Amino acid sequence: MAKKNSVMMFIDTSKCMGCKACQLACKQWHSLPAEPTTFTGSYTNPPDVSGSTLTYVRFTEYVDMRGKLNWLMARIQCLHCNQAECQIHCPKGVQKSLEGFVVFNDKCTVANLRGIEGADDDEKIANYIAACPYNIPRHNGTRFVKCDFCVNRFGVACAAGCTADGKNTTACEFTCPTGAIYTDKAKTIMAMAKERLFEVKVNLGYNNATLYGGRGRVLYLLTEEYTAYGLPYPD
């Protein structure tokens, strides 16, 4: 049962055009530096989350059953699980906000890990990351970091640039030009996602469209099966 104040995010990949505005907005809001990258043959850049990149847009070339080449684009980030492995293994450093967001604090360090084995710090870091079903946490040299759902933009009187449609929201939703990202109360998001899924199947011809996630605060609408996007099994 969703709590009264619980908030969810809906990411509609049928609307994503791969502009990466969400990537930039995340870095700006969290004051994160750019990182050196190289072209690897894909528009996905940087290729993964890191200590200074909390979210990125993944581009996947996909050939459908008719032999047509398509781009599948999806923003990759923490899904803010209801039962978060990261919190189980670092109870001092991981908290749940009133909205249900999974938030790392300054105590989310190697020294505070619980139930994570390793011969040295590097192995413990790797095993903590592996404990996440979505392979999201990263270590920035001091502590573990990940998407925090822009928690400091919620529940307070936020300055200009924190609201959309009259509600506090994330930096990524605020900047998304196509409306592919939307945050609201959990009940509203679930209803919206089911309605949009019906629409893209019936009116837009995405016969393989499906919903992905939902075990936490983030829910995706995918136009193809999750495996086509390179996503893990929706645990």
Biotite code that builds the C-alpha atoms (Angstrom):
import biotite.structure as struc

atoms = struc.array([
    struc.Atom([0.000, 0.000, 0.000], chain_id="A", res_id=1, res_name="MET", atom_name="CA", element="C"),
    struc.Atom([1.474, 3.349, -1.037], chain_id="A", res_id=2, res_name="ALA", atom_name="CA", element="C"),
    struc.Atom([1.907, 5.869, 1.760], chain_id="A", res_id=3, res_name="LYS", atom_name="CA", element="C"),
    struc.Atom([-0.018, 9.116, 1.676], chain_id="A", res_id=4, res_name="LYS", atom_name="CA", element="C"),
    struc.Atom([3.007, 11.219, 0.733], chain_id="A", res_id=5, res_name="ASN", atom_name="CA", element="C"),
    struc.Atom([4.607, 8.699, -1.649], chain_id="A", res_id=6, res_name="SER", atom_name="CA", element="C"),
    struc.Atom([5.748, 10.086, -4.986], chain_id="A", res_id=7, res_name="VAL", atom_name="CA", element="C"),
    struc.Atom([6.589, 8.173, -8.152], chain_id="A", res_id=8, res_name="MET", atom_name="CA", element="C"),
    struc.Atom([8.245, 8.959, -11.466], chain_id="A", res_id=9, res_name="MET", atom_name="CA", element="C"),
    struc.Atom([6.888, 7.799, -14.833], chain_id="A", res_id=10, res_name="PHE", atom_name="CA", element="C"),
    struc.Atom([9.394, 7.584, -17.694], chain_id="A", res_id=11, res_name="ILE", atom_name="CA", element="C"),
    struc.Atom([7.630, 7.221, -21.055], chain_id="A", res_id=12, res_name="ASP", atom_name="CA", element="C"),
    struc.Atom([10.228, 6.040, -23.567], chain_id="A", res_id=13, res_name="THR", atom_name="CA", element="C"),
    struc.Atom([7.750, 6.487, -26.442], chain_id="A", res_id=14, res_name="SER", atom_name="CA", element="C"),
    struc.Atom([8.178, 10.246, -25.921], chain_id="A", res_id=15, res_name="LYS", atom_name="CA", element="C"),
    struc.Atom([11.946, 10.287, -25.391], chain_id="A", res_id=16, res_name="CYS", atom_name="CA", element="C"),
    struc.Atom([13.918, 11.837, -28.257], chain_id="A", res_id=17, res_name="MET", atom_name="CA", element="C"),
    struc.Atom([17.355, 11.279, -26.732], chain_id="A", res_id=18, res_name="GLY", atom_name="CA", element="C"),
    struc.Atom([18.226, 14.944, -26.249], chain_id="A", res_id=19, res_name="CYS", atom_name="CA", element="C"),
    struc.Atom([19.997, 14.245, -22.914], chain_id="A", res_id=20, res_name="LYS", atom_name="CA", element="C"),
    struc.Atom([18.568, 17.372, -21.296], chain_id="A", res_id=21, res_name="ALA", atom_name="CA", element="C"),
    struc.Atom([17.855, 15.240, -18.221], chain_id="A", res_id=22, res_name="CYS", atom_name="CA", element="C"),
    struc.Atom([21.534, 14.280, -17.970], chain_id="A", res_id=23, res_name="GLN", atom_name="CA", element="C"),
    struc.Atom([22.597, 17.906, -18.040], chain_id="A", res_id=24, res_name="LEU", atom_name="CA", element="C"),
    struc.Atom([19.895, 19.051, -15.611], chain_id="A", res_id=25, res_name="ALA", atom_name="CA", element="C"),
    struc.Atom([20.956, 16.388, -13.118], chain_id="A", res_id=26, res_name="CYS", atom_name="CA", element="C"),
    struc.Atom([24.569, 17.504, -13.258], chain_id="A", res_id=27, res_name="LYS", atom_name="CA", element="C"),
    struc.Atom([23.614, 21.155, -12.899], chain_id="A", res_id=28, res_name="GLN", atom_name="CA", element="C"),
    struc.Atom([21.318, 20.609, -9.919], chain_id="A", res_id=29, res_name="TRP", atom_name="CA", element="C"),
    struc.Atom([23.838, 18.421, -8.077], chain_id="A", res_id=30, res_name="HIS", atom_name="CA", element="C"),
    struc.Atom([26.862, 20.540, -9.085], chain_id="A", res_id=31, res_name="SER", atom_name="CA", element="C"),
    struc.Atom([28.600, 17.551, -10.654], chain_id="A", res_id=32, res_name="LEU", atom_name="CA", element="C"),
    struc.Atom([31.533, 17.938, -13.046], chain_id="A", res_id=33, res_name="PRO", atom_name="CA", element="C"),
    struc.Atom([31.714, 16.741, -16.617], chain_id="A", res_id=34, res_name="ALA", atom_name="CA", element="C"),
    struc.Atom([33.850, 13.674, -17.175], chain_id="A", res_id=35, res_name="GLU", atom_name="CA", element="C"),
    struc.Atom([36.187, 12.786, -20.047], chain_id="A", res_id=36, res_name="PRO", atom_name="CA", element="C"),
    struc.Atom([34.589, 10.377, -22.495], chain_id="A", res_id=37, res_name="THR", atom_name="CA", element="C"),
    struc.Atom([35.456, 8.758, -25.802], chain_id="A", res_id=38, res_name="THR", atom_name="CA", element="C"),
    struc.Atom([33.250, 7.693, -28.694], chain_id="A", res_id=39, res_name="PHE", atom_name="CA", element="C"),
    struc.Atom([32.537, 3.962, -28.449], chain_id="A", res_id=40, res_name="THR", atom_name="CA", element="C"),
    struc.Atom([30.310, 3.594, -31.501], chain_id="A", res_id=41, res_name="GLY", atom_name="CA", element="C"),
    struc.Atom([27.133, 4.498, -29.642], chain_id="A", res_id=42, res_name="SER", atom_name="CA", element="C"),
    struc.Atom([25.314, 7.736, -28.852], chain_id="A", res_id=43, res_name="TYR", atom_name="CA", element="C"),
    struc.Atom([25.247, 6.559, -25.233], chain_id="A", res_id=44, res_name="THR", atom_name="CA", element="C"),
    struc.Atom([27.757, 8.904, -23.641], chain_id="A", res_id=45, res_name="ASN", atom_name="CA", element="C"),
    struc.Atom([28.970, 8.570, -20.950], chain_id="A", res_id=46, res_name="PRO", atom_name="CA", element="C"),
    struc.Atom([28.504, 4.815, -21.209], chain_id="A", res_id=47, res_name="PRO", atom_name="CA", element="C"),
    struc.Atom([27.324, 4.276, -17.625], chain_id="A", res_id=48, res_name="ASP", atom_name="CA", element="C"),
    struc.Atom([26.607, 5.934, -14.302], chain_id="A", res_id=49, res_name="VAL", atom_name="CA", element="C"),
    struc.Atom([29.652, 6.918, -12.264], chain_id="A", res_id=50, res_name="SER", atom_name="CA", element="C"),
    struc.Atom([30.721, 8.916, -9.234], chain_id="A", res_id=51, res_name="GLY", atom_name="CA", element="C"),
    struc.Atom([29.944, 12.100, -11.161], chain_id="A", res_id=52, res_name="SER", atom_name="CA", element="C"),
    struc.Atom([27.129, 10.929, -13.457], chain_id="A", res_id=53, res_name="THR", atom_name="CA", element="C"),
    struc.Atom([23.941, 9.878, -11.645], chain_id="A", res_id=54, res_name="LEU", atom_name="CA", element="C"),
    struc.Atom([21.794, 9.316, -14.732], chain_id="A", res_id=55, res_name="THR", atom_name="CA", element="C"),
    struc.Atom([22.281, 8.913, -18.475], chain_id="A", res_id=56, res_name="TYR", atom_name="CA", element="C"),
    struc.Atom([20.318, 8.158, -21.632], chain_id="A", res_id=57, res_name="VAL", atom_name="CA", element="C"),
    struc.Atom([20.985, 4.729, -23.111], chain_id="A", res_id=58, res_name="ARG", atom_name="CA", element="C"),
    struc.Atom([20.695, 4.362, -26.906], chain_id="A", res_id=59, res_name="PHE", atom_name="CA", element="C"),
    struc.Atom([20.079, 0.866, -28.261], chain_id="A", res_id=60, res_name="THR", atom_name="CA", element="C"),
    struc.Atom([19.845, -0.092, -31.927], chain_id="A", res_id=61, res_name="GLU", atom_name="CA", element="C"),
    struc.Atom([16.943, -2.491, -32.370], chain_id="A", res_id=62, res_name="TYR", atom_name="CA", element="C"),
    struc.Atom([15.770, -4.333, -35.471], chain_id="A", res_id=63, res_name="VAL", atom_name="CA", element="C"),
    struc.Atom([12.065, -5.174, -35.204], chain_id="A", res_id=64, res_name="ASP", atom_name="CA", element="C"),
    struc.Atom([10.306, -8.230, -36.645], chain_id="A", res_id=65, res_name="MET", atom_name="CA", element="C"),
    struc.Atom([9.757, -6.380, -39.937], chain_id="A", res_id=66, res_name="ARG", atom_name="CA", element="C"),
    struc.Atom([13.475, -5.792, -40.319], chain_id="A", res_id=67, res_name="GLY", atom_name="CA", element="C"),
    struc.Atom([13.216, -2.066, -39.572], chain_id="A", res_id=68, res_name="LYS", atom_name="CA", element="C"),
    struc.Atom([16.020, -0.445, -37.584], chain_id="A", res_id=69, res_name="LEU", atom_name="CA", element="C"),
    struc.Atom([14.839, 1.607, -34.601], chain_id="A", res_id=70, res_name="ASN", atom_name="CA", element="C"),
    struc.Atom([16.436, 3.553, -31.810], chain_id="A", res_id=71, res_name="TRP", atom_name="CA", element="C"),
    struc.Atom([15.324, 2.573, -28.325], chain_id="A", res_id=72, res_name="LEU", atom_name="CA", element="C"),
    struc.Atom([16.140, 5.300, -25.823], chain_id="A", res_id=73, res_name="MET", atom_name="CA", element="C"),
    struc.Atom([15.733, 5.077, -22.072], chain_id="A", res_id=74, res_name="ALA", atom_name="CA", element="C"),
    struc.Atom([16.985, 7.151, -19.196], chain_id="A", res_id=75, res_name="ARG", atom_name="CA", element="C"),
    struc.Atom([18.915, 4.948, -16.751], chain_id="A", res_id=76, res_name="ILE", atom_name="CA", element="C"),
    struc.Atom([18.854, 5.793, -13.052], chain_id="A", res_id=77, res_name="GLN", atom_name="CA", element="C"),
    struc.Atom([18.108, 4.400, -9.601], chain_id="A", res_id=78, res_name="CYS", atom_name="CA", element="C"),
    struc.Atom([14.580, 2.958, -9.334], chain_id="A", res_id=79, res_name="LEU", atom_name="CA", element="C"),
    struc.Atom([14.306, 3.759, -5.598], chain_id="A", res_id=80, res_name="HIS", atom_name="CA", element="C"),
    struc.Atom([13.225, 0.278, -4.542], chain_id="A", res_id=81, res_name="CYS", atom_name="CA", element="C"),
    struc.Atom([10.673, -0.259, -1.801], chain_id="A", res_id=82, res_name="ASN", atom_name="CA", element="C"),
    struc.Atom([12.921, -2.940, -0.298], chain_id="A", res_id=83, res_name="GLN", atom_name="CA", element="C"),
    struc.Atom([16.312, -1.507, -1.202], chain_id="A", res_id=84, res_name="ALA", atom_name="CA", element="C"),
    struc.Atom([19.344, -3.801, -1.056], chain_id="A", res_id=85, res_name="GLU", atom_name="CA", element="C"),
    struc.Atom([21.574, -0.743, -0.763], chain_id="A", res_id=86, res_name="CYS", atom_name="CA", element="C"),
    struc.Atom([19.790, 0.264, 2.454], chain_id="A", res_id=87, res_name="GLN", atom_name="CA", element="C"),
    struc.Atom([19.891, -3.276, 3.865], chain_id="A", res_id=88, res_name="ILE", atom_name="CA", element="C"),
    struc.Atom([23.671, -3.377, 3.418], chain_id="A", res_id=89, res_name="HIS", atom_name="CA", element="C"),
    struc.Atom([24.343, 0.188, 4.594], chain_id="A", res_id=90, res_name="CYS", atom_name="CA", element="C"),
    struc.Atom([21.656, 1.142, 7.136], chain_id="A", res_id=91, res_name="PRO", atom_name="CA", element="C"),
    struc.Atom([23.668, 4.063, 8.513], chain_id="A", res_id=92, res_name="LYS", atom_name="CA", element="C"),
    struc.Atom([24.224, 5.620, 5.114], chain_id="A", res_id=93, res_name="GLY", atom_name="CA", element="C"),
    struc.Atom([20.909, 5.070, 3.336], chain_id="A", res_id=94, res_name="VAL", atom_name="CA", element="C"),
    struc.Atom([17.619, 6.662, 4.350], chain_id="A", res_id=95, res_name="GLN", atom_name="CA", element="C"),
    struc.Atom([14.047, 6.723, 3.062], chain_id="A", res_id=96, res_name="LYS", atom_name="CA", element="C"),
    struc.Atom([12.445, 10.133, 2.627], chain_id="A", res_id=97, res_name="SER", atom_name="CA", element="C"),
    struc.Atom([8.808, 10.851, 3.457], chain_id="A", res_id=98, res_name="LEU", atom_name="CA", element="C"),
    struc.Atom([8.087, 10.557, -0.277], chain_id="A", res_id=99, res_name="GLU", atom_name="CA", element="C"),
    struc.Atom([9.669, 7.098, -0.445], chain_id="A", res_id=100, res_name="GLY", atom_name="CA", element="C"),
    struc.Atom([12.946, 8.117, -2.114], chain_id="A", res_id=101, res_name="PHE", atom_name="CA", element="C"),
    struc.Atom([16.073, 6.088, -1.312], chain_id="A", res_id=102, res_name="VAL", atom_name="CA", element="C"),
    struc.Atom([18.712, 8.659, -0.357], chain_id="A", res_id=103, res_name="VAL", atom_name="CA", element="C"),
    struc.Atom([22.422, 8.146, 0.311], chain_id="A", res_id=104, res_name="PHE", atom_name="CA", element="C"),
    struc.Atom([24.052, 10.368, 2.948], chain_id="A", res_id=105, res_name="ASN", atom_name="CA", element="C"),
    struc.Atom([27.664, 11.052, 3.932], chain_id="A", res_id=106, res_name="ASP", atom_name="CA", element="C"),
    struc.Atom([27.756, 7.860, 6.015], chain_id="A", res_id=107, res_name="LYS", atom_name="CA", element="C"),
    struc.Atom([27.275, 5.663, 2.941], chain_id="A", res_id=108, res_name="CYS", atom_name="CA", element="C"),
    struc.Atom([30.902, 4.546, 2.968], chain_id="A", res_id=109, res_name="THR", atom_name="CA", element="C"),
    struc.Atom([32.828, 1.302, 2.757], chain_id="A", res_id=110, res_name="VAL", atom_name="CA", element="C"),
    struc.Atom([33.389, 1.397, 6.518], chain_id="A", res_id=111, res_name="ALA", atom_name="CA", element="C"),
    struc.Atom([29.646, 1.322, 7.171], chain_id="A", res_id=112, res_name="ASN", atom_name="CA", element="C"),
    struc.Atom([28.772, -1.607, 4.908], chain_id="A", res_id=113, res_name="LEU", atom_name="CA", element="C"),
    struc.Atom([27.051, -4.599, 6.503], chain_id="A", res_id=114, res_name="ARG", atom_name="CA", element="C"),
    struc.Atom([26.925, -8.117, 5.111], chain_id="A", res_id=115, res_name="GLY", atom_name="CA", element="C"),
    struc.Atom([29.264, -7.247, 2.229], chain_id="A", res_id=116, res_name="ILE", atom_name="CA", element="C"),
    struc.Atom([32.414, -9.358, 2.018], chain_id="A", res_id=117, res_name="GLU", atom_name="CA", element="C"),
    struc.Atom([35.653, -8.476, 0.302], chain_id="A", res_id=118, res_name="GLY", atom_name="CA", element="C"),
    struc.Atom([39.403, -8.875, 0.614], chain_id="A", res_id=119, res_name="ALA", atom_name="CA", element="C"),
    struc.Atom([39.896, -5.108, 0.276], chain_id="A", res_id=120, res_name="ASP", atom_name="CA", element="C"),
    struc.Atom([37.913, -1.897, -0.209], chain_id="A", res_id=121, res_name="ASP", atom_name="CA", element="C"),
    struc.Atom([37.799, -2.266, -4.003], chain_id="A", res_id=122, res_name="ASP", atom_name="CA", element="C"),
    struc.Atom([36.231, -5.711, -3.727], chain_id="A", res_id=123, res_name="GLU", atom_name="CA", element="C"),
    struc.Atom([33.741, -4.506, -1.127], chain_id="A", res_id=124, res_name="LYS", atom_name="CA", element="C"),
    struc.Atom([32.768, -1.597, -3.384], chain_id="A", res_id=125, res_name="ILE", atom_name="CA", element="C"),
    struc.Atom([32.244, -3.978, -6.306], chain_id="A", res_id=126, res_name="ALA", atom_name="CA", element="C"),
    struc.Atom([30.162, -6.363, -4.184], chain_id="A", res_id=127, res_name="ASN", atom_name="CA", element="C"),
    struc.Atom([27.985, -3.558, -2.810], chain_id="A", res_id=128, res_name="TYR", atom_name="CA", element="C"),
    struc.Atom([27.269, -2.379, -6.351], chain_id="A", res_id=129, res_name="ILE", atom_name="CA", element="C"),
    struc.Atom([26.520, -5.962, -7.403], chain_id="A", res_id=130, res_name="ALA", atom_name="CA", element="C"),
    struc.Atom([23.981, -6.290, -4.579], chain_id="A", res_id=131, res_name="ALA", atom_name="CA", element="C"),
    struc.Atom([21.774, -3.779, -6.409], chain_id="A", res_id=132, res_name="CYS", atom_name="CA", element="C"),
    struc.Atom([19.550, -5.592, -8.939], chain_id="A", res_id=133, res_name="PRO", atom_name="CA", element="C"),
    struc.Atom([19.970, -2.646, -11.319], chain_id="A", res_id=134, res_name="TYR", atom_name="CA", element="C"),
    struc.Atom([23.754, -2.112, -10.839], chain_id="A", res_id=135, res_name="ASN", atom_name="CA", element="C"),
    struc.Atom([23.329, 1.547, -9.910], chain_id="A", res_id=136, res_name="ILE", atom_name="CA", element="C"),
    struc.Atom([25.384, 2.726, -6.878], chain_id="A", res_id=137, res_name="PRO", atom_name="CA", element="C"),
    struc.Atom([28.847, 4.064, -7.582], chain_id="A", res_id=138, res_name="ARG", atom_name="CA", element="C"),
    struc.Atom([31.746, 5.191, -5.385], chain_id="A", res_id=139, res_name="HIS", atom_name="CA", element="C"),
    struc.Atom([33.083, 8.699, -5.963], chain_id="A", res_id=140, res_name="ASN", atom_name="CA", element="C"),
    struc.Atom([36.337, 8.171, -4.083], chain_id="A", res_id=141, res_name="GLY", atom_name="CA", element="C"),
    struc.Atom([34.830, 9.203, -0.756], chain_id="A", res_id=142, res_name="THR", atom_name="CA", element="C"),
    struc.Atom([31.409, 7.595, -0.512], chain_id="A", res_id=143, res_name="ARG", atom_name="CA", element="C"),
    struc.Atom([28.701, 5.885, -2.530], chain_id="A", res_id=144, res_name="PHE", atom_name="CA", element="C"),
    struc.Atom([26.406, 8.048, -4.677], chain_id="A", res_id=145, res_name="VAL", atom_name="CA", element="C"),
    struc.Atom([23.374, 7.668, -6.936], chain_id="A", res_id=146, res_name="LYS", atom_name="CA", element="C"),
    struc.Atom([20.217, 9.499, -8.035], chain_id="A", res_id=147, res_name="CYS", atom_name="CA", element="C"),
    struc.Atom([18.508, 11.007, -4.979], chain_id="A", res_id=148, res_name="ASP", atom_name="CA", element="C"),
    struc.Atom([15.237, 11.871, -6.811], chain_id="A", res_id=149, res_name="PHE", atom_name="CA", element="C"),
    struc.Atom([16.145, 15.550, -6.235], chain_id="A", res_id=150, res_name="CYS", atom_name="CA", element="C"),
    struc.Atom([14.842, 15.071, -2.695], chain_id="A", res_id=151, res_name="VAL", atom_name="CA", element="C"),
    struc.Atom([15.759, 18.630, -1.713], chain_id="A", res_id=152, res_name="ASN", atom_name="CA", element="C"),
    struc.Atom([13.267, 19.952, -4.283], chain_id="A", res_id=153, res_name="ARG", atom_name="CA", element="C"),
    struc.Atom([10.338, 18.290, -2.469], chain_id="A", res_id=154, res_name="PHE", atom_name="CA", element="C"),
    struc.Atom([8.493, 19.115, 0.724], chain_id="A", res_id=155, res_name="GLY", atom_name="CA", element="C"),
    struc.Atom([9.852, 22.670, 0.925], chain_id="A", res_id=156, res_name="VAL", atom_name="CA", element="C"),
    struc.Atom([9.161, 26.058, -0.579], chain_id="A", res_id=157, res_name="ALA", atom_name="CA", element="C"),
    struc.Atom([11.510, 25.703, -3.533], chain_id="A", res_id=158, res_name="CYS", atom_name="CA", element="C"),
    struc.Atom([12.918, 28.559, -5.576], chain_id="A", res_id=159, res_name="ALA", atom_name="CA", element="C"),
    struc.Atom([11.914, 29.203, -9.189], chain_id="A", res_id=160, res_name="ALA", atom_name="CA", element="C"),
    struc.Atom([12.837, 26.254, -11.366], chain_id="A", res_id=161, res_name="GLY", atom_name="CA", element="C"),
    struc.Atom([11.684, 23.572, -8.917], chain_id="A", res_id=162, res_name="CYS", atom_name="CA", element="C"),
    struc.Atom([8.049, 23.285, -9.959], chain_id="A", res_id=163, res_name="THR", atom_name="CA", element="C"),
    struc.Atom([6.139, 22.038, -12.986], chain_id="A", res_id=164, res_name="ALA", atom_name="CA", element="C"),
    struc.Atom([2.361, 21.998, -13.380], chain_id="A", res_id=165, res_name="ASP", atom_name="CA", element="C"),
    struc.Atom([2.074, 23.601, -9.954], chain_id="A", res_id=166, res_name="GLY", atom_name="CA", element="C"),
    struc.Atom([3.943, 20.842, -8.097], chain_id="A", res_id=167, res_name="LYS", atom_name="CA", element="C"),
    struc.Atom([7.481, 20.356, -6.856], chain_id="A", res_id=168, res_name="ASN", atom_name="CA", element="C"),
    struc.Atom([9.395, 18.060, -9.153], chain_id="A", res_id=169, res_name="THR", atom_name="CA", element="C"),
    struc.Atom([12.790, 16.782, -10.205], chain_id="A", res_id=170, res_name="THR", atom_name="CA", element="C"),
    struc.Atom([15.304, 18.689, -12.298], chain_id="A", res_id=171, res_name="ALA", atom_name="CA", element="C"),
    struc.Atom([14.982, 16.093, -15.048], chain_id="A", res_id=172, res_name="CYS", atom_name="CA", element="C"),
    struc.Atom([11.198, 16.439, -15.344], chain_id="A", res_id=173, res_name="GLU", atom_name="CA", element="C"),
    struc.Atom([11.439, 20.218, -15.240], chain_id="A", res_id=174, res_name="PHE", atom_name="CA", element="C"),
    struc.Atom([13.817, 20.271, -18.206], chain_id="A", res_id=175, res_name="THR", atom_name="CA", element="C"),
    struc.Atom([12.396, 17.428, -20.358], chain_id="A", res_id=176, res_name="CYS", atom_name="CA", element="C"),
    struc.Atom([11.030, 19.106, -23.541], chain_id="A", res_id=177, res_name="PRO", atom_name="CA", element="C"),
    struc.Atom([8.752, 16.241, -24.620], chain_id="A", res_id=178, res_name="THR", atom_name="CA", element="C"),
    struc.Atom([7.113, 15.373, -21.308], chain_id="A", res_id=179, res_name="GLY", atom_name="CA", element="C"),
    struc.Atom([8.735, 11.929, -21.230], chain_id="A", res_id=180, res_name="ALA", atom_name="CA", element="C"),
    struc.Atom([9.351, 12.295, -17.473], chain_id="A", res_id=181, res_name="ILE", atom_name="CA", element="C"),
    struc.Atom([6.527, 12.950, -15.033], chain_id="A", res_id=182, res_name="TYR", atom_name="CA", element="C"),
    struc.Atom([6.371, 12.837, -11.225], chain_id="A", res_id=183, res_name="THR", atom_name="CA", element="C"),
    struc.Atom([3.285, 12.840, -9.034], chain_id="A", res_id=184, res_name="ASP", atom_name="CA", element="C"),
    struc.Atom([1.547, 10.933, -6.269], chain_id="A", res_id=185, res_name="LYS", atom_name="CA", element="C"),
    struc.Atom([1.892, 7.172, -6.658], chain_id="A", res_id=186, res_name="ALA", atom_name="CA", element="C"),
    struc.Atom([-1.818, 6.592, -7.279], chain_id="A", res_id=187, res_name="LYS", atom_name="CA", element="C"),
    struc.Atom([-1.837, 9.195, -10.056], chain_id="A", res_id=188, res_name="THR", atom_name="CA", element="C"),
    struc.Atom([1.278, 7.754, -11.701], chain_id="A", res_id=189, res_name="ILE", atom_name="CA", element="C"),
    struc.Atom([-0.052, 4.193, -11.737], chain_id="A", res_id=190, res_name="MET", atom_name="CA", element="C"),
    struc.Atom([-3.319, 5.303, -13.356], chain_id="A", res_id=191, res_name="ALA", atom_name="CA", element="C"),
    struc.Atom([-1.462, 7.460, -15.891], chain_id="A", res_id=192, res_name="MET", atom_name="CA", element="C"),
    struc.Atom([0.910, 4.631, -16.821], chain_id="A", res_id=193, res_name="ALA", atom_name="CA", element="C"),
    struc.Atom([-1.899, 2.140, -17.471], chain_id="A", res_id=194, res_name="LYS", atom_name="CA", element="C"),
    struc.Atom([-3.810, 4.671, -19.577], chain_id="A", res_id=195, res_name="GLU", atom_name="CA", element="C"),
    struc.Atom([-0.718, 5.578, -21.593], chain_id="A", res_id=196, res_name="ARG", atom_name="CA", element="C"),
    struc.Atom([0.143, 1.912, -22.159], chain_id="A", res_id=197, res_name="LEU", atom_name="CA", element="C"),
    struc.Atom([-3.296, 1.336, -23.670], chain_id="A", res_id=198, res_name="PHE", atom_name="CA", element="C"),
    struc.Atom([-2.872, 4.424, -25.854], chain_id="A", res_id=199, res_name="GLU", atom_name="CA", element="C"),
    struc.Atom([0.530, 3.495, -27.303], chain_id="A", res_id=200, res_name="VAL", atom_name="CA", element="C"),
    struc.Atom([-0.614, -0.044, -28.029], chain_id="A", res_id=201, res_name="LYS", atom_name="CA", element="C"),
    struc.Atom([-3.925, 0.867, -29.663], chain_id="A", res_id=202, res_name="VAL", atom_name="CA", element="C"),
    struc.Atom([-3.247, 4.253, -31.235], chain_id="A", res_id=203, res_name="ASN", atom_name="CA", element="C"),
    struc.Atom([0.503, 4.312, -31.850], chain_id="A", res_id=204, res_name="LEU", atom_name="CA", element="C"),
    struc.Atom([1.042, 0.722, -32.912], chain_id="A", res_id=205, res_name="GLY", atom_name="CA", element="C"),
    struc.Atom([3.555, -0.292, -30.251], chain_id="A", res_id=206, res_name="TYR", atom_name="CA", element="C"),
    struc.Atom([2.194, -3.816, -29.892], chain_id="A", res_id=207, res_name="ASN", atom_name="CA", element="C"),
    struc.Atom([5.043, -4.963, -27.642], chain_id="A", res_id=208, res_name="ASN", atom_name="CA", element="C"),
    struc.Atom([4.782, -2.007, -25.266], chain_id="A", res_id=209, res_name="ALA", atom_name="CA", element="C"),
    struc.Atom([4.988, -2.894, -21.591], chain_id="A", res_id=210, res_name="THR", atom_name="CA", element="C"),
    struc.Atom([5.421, -1.361, -18.148], chain_id="A", res_id=211, res_name="LEU", atom_name="CA", element="C"),
    struc.Atom([8.711, -1.975, -16.365], chain_id="A", res_id=212, res_name="TYR", atom_name="CA", element="C"),
    struc.Atom([9.583, -1.388, -12.729], chain_id="A", res_id=213, res_name="GLY", atom_name="CA", element="C"),
    struc.Atom([7.039, -0.536, -10.099], chain_id="A", res_id=214, res_name="GLY", atom_name="CA", element="C"),
    struc.Atom([8.875, -2.262, -7.209], chain_id="A", res_id=215, res_name="ARG", atom_name="CA", element="C"),
    struc.Atom([9.909, 1.231, -6.150], chain_id="A", res_id=216, res_name="GLY", atom_name="CA", element="C"),
    struc.Atom([9.390, 4.878, -7.050], chain_id="A", res_id=217, res_name="ARG", atom_name="CA", element="C"),
    struc.Atom([10.182, 4.687, -10.793], chain_id="A", res_id=218, res_name="VAL", atom_name="CA", element="C"),
    struc.Atom([8.017, 3.142, -13.511], chain_id="A", res_id=219, res_name="LEU", atom_name="CA", element="C"),
    struc.Atom([8.912, 2.910, -17.206], chain_id="A", res_id=220, res_name="TYR", atom_name="CA", element="C"),
    struc.Atom([6.787, 2.532, -20.292], chain_id="A", res_id=221, res_name="LEU", atom_name="CA", element="C"),
    struc.Atom([8.884, 0.599, -22.828], chain_id="A", res_id=222, res_name="LEU", atom_name="CA", element="C"),
    struc.Atom([7.918, 0.236, -26.478], chain_id="A", res_id=223, res_name="THR", atom_name="CA", element="C"),
    struc.Atom([9.612, -3.193, -26.646], chain_id="A", res_id=224, res_name="GLU", atom_name="CA", element="C"),
    struc.Atom([10.438, -5.904, -24.126], chain_id="A", res_id=225, res_name="GLU", atom_name="CA", element="C"),
    struc.Atom([12.882, -4.881, -21.393], chain_id="A", res_id=226, res_name="TYR", atom_name="CA", element="C"),
    struc.Atom([15.587, -7.139, -22.841], chain_id="A", res_id=227, res_name="THR", atom_name="CA", element="C"),
    struc.Atom([15.686, -5.013, -26.014], chain_id="A", res_id=228, res_name="ALA", atom_name="CA", element="C"),
    struc.Atom([16.756, -2.052, -23.863], chain_id="A", res_id=229, res_name="TYR", atom_name="CA", element="C"),
    struc.Atom([19.482, -4.045, -22.123], chain_id="A", res_id=230, res_name="GLY", atom_name="CA", element="C"),
    struc.Atom([17.606, -3.834, -18.833], chain_id="A", res_id=231, res_name="LEU", atom_name="CA", element="C"),
    struc.Atom([17.789, -6.547, -16.158], chain_id="A", res_id=232, res_name="PRO", atom_name="CA", element="C"),
    struc.Atom([14.919, -8.779, -15.147], chain_id="A", res_id=233, res_name="TYR", atom_name="CA", element="C"),
    struc.Atom([12.370, -6.601, -13.296], chain_id="A", res_id=234, res_name="PRO", atom_name="CA", element="C"),
    struc.Atom([12.970, -8.124, -9.873], chain_id="A", res_id=235, res_name="ASP", atom_name="CA", element="C"),
])
